[in-house]
Amino acid sequence: MNIRHGYKLCTIAALTVLGTGLVLGRAAVAQQGPYDVEAGTQVLTRGPVHEAFAQTVTFNPQPGIVVSQAPPDLIEEVPPDQRPEGANVTWIPGYWGWDDERSSFLWISGTWRALPPGRQWIPGYWSGSAQGIQWTSGYWADAAVNVVQYLPAPPPTAEVGPNIAAPSPDSIWVPGSWVWYQDHYAWRPGYWGVVRPDWIWIPAHYVWAPRGYVFVDGYWDYSVNRRGVLFAPVYFDQVVYTRSNYHYSPSVVIDLSVFSDHLFLRPRYQHYYFGDYYAPSYRSSGFYASFTFNSTRYGYDPIYAHRRWENRRDRDWEYRAQADFQNRRDHEDARPPRTLAAQITRSTSGVSSREKSPVVARPFSQMTSRTNTPIRFQPVAHEERQQIVQRGQAIHAYRVTREKRETGAERPSAKQAARPTGPGRVVLPKSPIVAQSAAQLRVALPRTPSVTRLPARTRALGSNRHRPTADTARSPARTRAPDRTSKTR
């Protein structure tokens, strides 16, 4: 079963009105001062992170979460009138995410994103399944490839961490992964690579889709503070987003200087989460603090690994990070606020705990006026806004095409069926969000970490060879979940 969302799309006429400074469908402002928040909209200072901004790497990927209800129609989202400078920066629209505690959907706001060189964004989607409504994650694919190969579930990971000492203090361990060779999986072991402060290596990993597992090879991405602008998620009252001609323009951003200090991973949903998920109950719900995620070998957090590398000369950095987590887990007043309203109340109440809880969210207007950040801003021209609206329509169409081809809802045309793509392969059109190559951007990427090649003898006879059975080809690899009750060191 496929969901047919009656998604509403912005029109050029509506955009022209927006360009005059009038925002259609606005209700009364609920919070005055530097924050422009309308009534019926609750800005959150915690929640899932837009997948295009940061994506998790799970060693044993599983099918996406299943919920009992379909998401609402997509909101007509208009980006703010300021954007980061650079030809490689693009607006990526938001989408509905699931909130377990409310048993409802929240809006994961769009993001201004500096695109990883040479990659294209494949957006995720909600679709019907035999169990309910299921999430399929988006991912950054190679921009030069338009044929997607869907593979059987990879076997349980063989990653156990470094087996040799680092060749230099500037090295970072890159985990191994299973690779598909002809008709079986072979293990490609981990290795030490050299990185640079401004870049994060995203290691090879798999992403689940209804048709099979997609291999995403390793690539370089910008460091967090250079990726763009992460806007806060919001919770809407239904009466707000169902109004005629309603448009939403995010105006509150998450401060990236504290973002990584409160970062969690939820591999079952394939999302990062930021903010207050410190209570012990979240462990049983599948939330992992960054350092525990890496140490359990359940997956790999490139952001945490990069931060640890940046502090490699500080022998106590990791200990302090774990001690800070322990303190927030044990003391609720040391945790960051959960909503913008709570943050404002705390900052004006004069309570002593505010020193322990840094400001998580800020007005976007305040961010654009800063001069001490690695990102500079420029106005969004009217013509560019028109292009953004058109690209948003194209992204929606692309999402629908991906859903149809991966869920089997679309029958291939005679021309498509005649293409020699082979079993388990699907031709997807070029994504509307495509980054230029490093050469086109004139960006000097770090040298790609060298990968140990599998010799022919190992491929054919090695003990790491794994040929999927009928069972593993139909269902995801299952491994015992790590012990989430372990104490910090």
N, C-alpha and C positions, 0 to 999 in steps of 0.2 A: 504494500500500500504506500502511495506517495502523497505527501501533503501538498495541496495546491493553495499556497498563501495568496490572498488577494492583495499583494503588496502595493501600497500607494507610492507613486513616484513624484518627485518634485518636477515642476514644469518651469520652463524659461520665464513664463509670465509671472509666476510666483516669485522667482528669483529676482526679477526686475523690481518688484515691490520691496523685497528684502534689501535690495541695494540702496533704497532710499532711506533706510534706517528704521522702517516700520516692520515689526515682527508680527506675523499673522497669528491669531489664536492665542495670544498671550493672556494669562490671567494676572491677577494682582500679584505684585511682588511680595513674597512671604518673608524674606530676610533683607533688611536694608543694609546700607553701607557698601563696601566694595564688592559684595557678592550679589549677583543678579540671579536670584532663585525664585521661581514663580510658585504660587500656592498649588498644592497637590503634587509637588515634586520634592522628593527627599534625596539630597545629595549624600552619597555614602563616601566615607573615608576608609573603606575597606571593601574587598570583593574580588571577583575574578579579573585578571588582566587580559586585555585584548590580545588574542593569539598572535596577531601580526606584529605586536610590539615585543612580545617575549613568549617563547614556546618551550615547553618541557621536553626532556629527552628521557624516555622510559625504556629500560632494557627489555622488558617483557610487555609489549603493548597489548591492550585489551580493547574490546568493542566499547564504543562510547556509552555514556550513561543513558538510561531509559527513564522517561518521566511519563506521567499519566495524562498530560494535557498538551495540546499544540500551542506554540507561542502565538502571540498576537501578530497582526500585520506589522511589518517593519515601519518604524517611525521615519517620517521625512526629516532627515537630519541635515542641517546646514552648518558648515564649518565656520569658525570665527573669522573676523575680517583681517586677522594677522596670521602670518605663516612663517615658519623658519626659513631663512635664506638657503638657497641652493637649488640647482636644477634637478637634483635627485630626491627631492622631498615631495611626497604625495599625500593627499587626504585619503585615508582608508575608512569607510563608513563603519558604524557600530552595528550591533546585532543583539538579539535577546539571549541572555544567559539564565541558567536555572539557579534559584536560591532555595536550598533545602530547608532552611529555617523558616522561611515564609511559605514554603510549598507553592511558590509562584515564580514568575519571571521578573528579572531586573534588566535594565538596559545597560549594556557594556558600550560606553560612548566611543565614538570614532576617535581616530588618532592621526596627528600629523607625524608621518614616518619618513625618516631617511632610509631608503630602501637598500637592503644588502646588495652590493654590486653583483650583477650577473644572475639575479634571482627573480622569480615571478611569484606573486601571491595567489595561492589557490584557496579561495574562501571556504569556510566550513558551512554546514547546513543542518537543520532539523528535518527528519523524515520519518515516515511511519515504518514500523517493523511489527513482527508478530507479537512482541512484548509490550509495545506502546510507541511513544515518540522518542526517537533516538538521535543523539548528537554524533555527527561526523566532523572531526577536526579539520581545520585548514592547515596549510603548511607552505613553506618557502621552497619552491621547486626550481630546478635549473631552468633558466630562461631560454636556453637553446634546445630544450627537449619538449615535444608536445605529444609524445606517445607514452602513456602511463602503463607500467607493467604491474599487475596485481598478483601477488605471490601468496603461497600458502603461509600459514602462521609460522614464524621462525621458531626454532627450538628455544628452550630456556637459555638465558645468557650464560656464557662461560667466563664472564668478566669477574676477576678477583683482585684487580688493582695491580700496581707495579710489581714486577718480579725482578727488576734490576734497579740499581740506584740511579738517580737523575744524573745526566751527564754534566749539568751545570745548574746554578741557582735560578737561571732564567727559563728553565724547562718546566713544562706542565704536562701532566699525564692525560693522555687522550684514550678513553676506553675503547676496547675492541668491539666488534660487531659481527654478526652473521652476514655473509654475502651469498647471493644466489649464483651458482655456477652450473650451467646446463640444466640438470634436473635435480639438483640437490643443494643443500646449504653447506658451506665450509666456514670455519671460524677464522676471522681476520683479527689477530691479536692486537692488544693495545700497544701504545708506543709513547715515547717522550717527544714533545714538540716544543718549539720556541715561539713565544707570543710577544706582542707589543702592547703597551698600555692602552692604546686607542681602539684595539680590536679584540673581539671575543670569537674563539673558534667554536662553532656548533658542530659536534661530532656526528658521524653517521648514525641514523636511527630509522625506525619504522613507524608509520602512521597507519592506523586501522581505517578501512573503508568497507562498506557493505559488500563490495566485490572482492576484496582481498586486502593484503598488506602492501603498502607502498614504501619503497626504500628511498630515503632522502640522504644523499651523500653529504659529507661534511662541507662546510663553507664558512667564510668569514663574515661576521656581522659587526656593526658598530658597538662600541662600549655603551652602556646604558645611558650615560649622560649626554651622548651624542646621537641617540636614536630619534629624537624628536620630542613630541609633547604627548603625555599620557593624561587624558581627561578622566575625571572621577565618574564612576558608575552612578546611576540614579535609579530610584524606585518611583514609578509614576502611579498615581491613582488612575484607575481606568477612565474616569470622566475626563482626564486631561488629554491623553493621547488619542481618544476617539472623537475629539471635537473636529468639526469640519475645518479643513485648511490648516490644521495644526502643524507647526514646524518647531523643531527643537534645535537649538544651537548651544553646545556645551560651553560653559564659561568658568568652570572650576577645574583646576589641574592638580595632579598629585605631584608633590615636591620630590623630584628624583634624587635629591641629596639625602633623603631619609628612606626612600623607596626600598632599597636593598636591605635595610636594617630590619624590615618587618615583612620578609618575603617567605611564602610557603608554596609548596607544590602539592597538587592533587592529581596524581597520575591517572586515576579512574576517569577523570573529566578532561585530562590532558590540558590543564590550565595552571598557570601560576595564580596565586592569590596573594594580596598584600593586606597588611593591617592586623587587626586583633583576631588572631586565631590561636591564641596561647593557651586557652583553657584545656585541661587534660582530655576533655570529651572529644575534642577535634581529632585527636590521634586515632580514635576508633572509627572516625568518619573518613579516614584516608587522607588527612592533611599531614604533610611532613615539613618540618623546618628544614632550611637549606642544608645545614651541616649534617642532619640525620639522614636526609635523602641520599647524600653522597656516601656516607659511612655505612649505610645498610646494603649498598650495592644494588638497590632496587632500581636506581636510575642515576642520572648525572645532571647536575645543575651547573650549566656553563657560567652563569652569573656569579654564583658562589665560588666556583673554582677560580674565576678570574680575580675576584676580590682577594682571595687567599694568596694568589700569586702576587698581586699588587702589594700585599703586606708581608711578603716572604722574608723580609729582613727583621720583622717584628715577631720574635718567637712566642710572645704571649697573645698575639692577635686572636687566634682561634679559640684559645681558652677564654678570653674576655667575651667573644661573641657568644659562646655557649653559656657563660655566666650571666650575661645580659638576658638571654632567653630564659634561663632558670628563674631569674628575678621577676620577669614579667609573667611567667607562668604561675609563680607563687603569690604575686602581689598585683591585684587587679588595677590598683591606682597607678601602676607603672606602665600600663598598656596604653597604646594610642587610642584616641576616641574613635567611635564607630561611624559617626555621622558628622556632617558639617555643623549641624546645630549643636551637637555635643561639644565639638571643638570650640565653637564661638562661646558657648556657656563656660567652658573650662577656662578659656583665656581671659574672660572678664570677671570671673568669680573670685580671683585672688587666692585660690587654694594652693597649697604647697606642691601638690602633685603635678601641676602644670609644667614644672621644671623637668620632671621625669618624662613627660610626654611631648615630644617636639611637634610642631605644626606639620600636619600631613598634607593638607590641601590649601591651595592659595587661589586667589582670583587670577584668571589668565591675564587680565590687564596688568596685574602687578608683575607677572613673569616677563611680559614683553618689554617692560620698562627697565628691567635689570641690565646691568652692564658687566656683571662678574660671572656670566655663564658662558659655556662653550657654544651656545646657540644664539645667533642674532636673528631678528625678526624684520619682516617687511610687510606692507599692506598687500592684501589679496585683491588684484584687479578684477573689475567686473567681468571681463572676458574669461578670466581664469575660473571665476565662480560658475559661469555657464559650463565650462569644460568639466568642472567637478560634478555638477549635476548630471551631465551626460555620462560621465564615467560611473557615477553611482547607478544609473540605469543599466549600464553595461555589466557592472559587477553583479547586479541582481540577476540578469539574464544568464551570466556565466554560472552563477550558483545553481540556478535551475537546471542548466544543461548538465553540470556535473552530477547533480542529484539523479537526474533521469538515467544517465549512462552508468552510474554506479549501482543504482537500485534495480536496473533492468526495466524501467518504465518506458524507455525509448527504444523503439526498434531501429536498428541501423538501416540506412538507405542502401540501395544496391551498390552505389559507389563506395560507401564505407565498408560494406561487407566484402567487397572485392579487394580491399587493401590488404597486403600481406603483413598484417600486424601480429598474427599468431594468437594462440589461446591466451587468455588472461591479459590482453593488451587492449587499450582503448585510446583513440585519438581524441584529445581535448583541444579546443581552440586556444590560441594565445590568450593569456589572462589580460584583462584591462589594466592591471597593475604590474608593470614590468620595469625592472631597473636596468639602467645602462650597464655595460661591462666596466670593469676597472679601467681598462684602456680608454674607453670613451669618456669616463669621468676624470681621467688623468689622476687616478688614485693609485698610490703605491701600496698595494696590499702586502702584508707579511708573507713570507714564503710559506706555501702550503705544507703543513707537516707531512713528512714522508711516511708512506704507508708500507708496512712489510708485505711484500707480494707473496702469494701462496704458490709454492712450486708445484709443477704439474703432478709430481708424485704424491704430494699432500692432498691435492684436489681429488685424485683418483683413489688413493689408498689410505689416506691419513685417518687417524682415530676421530678427528673432529668432523668428519663427513656426516651429514644427516640428510637422509632422504625422507621427505614427509610421507606419512601413511595417509590413508583415506580419512582417518579421524582428525589428524592434525591439519589436514588441508581444509576441513570444514569448520574447525573451531579454533579459538585462540590458544596460544601456549599458556599453560597454567603452572604457576609456581607458588610455593608457599610464601605468603606475605611476610615481610620482615617484622620483627618484634618492635612494635611502636611504643612499648612501655619502658624502653631502656632509658636510663638516666643520663644526663649530660656528664661529660667527663670533668 
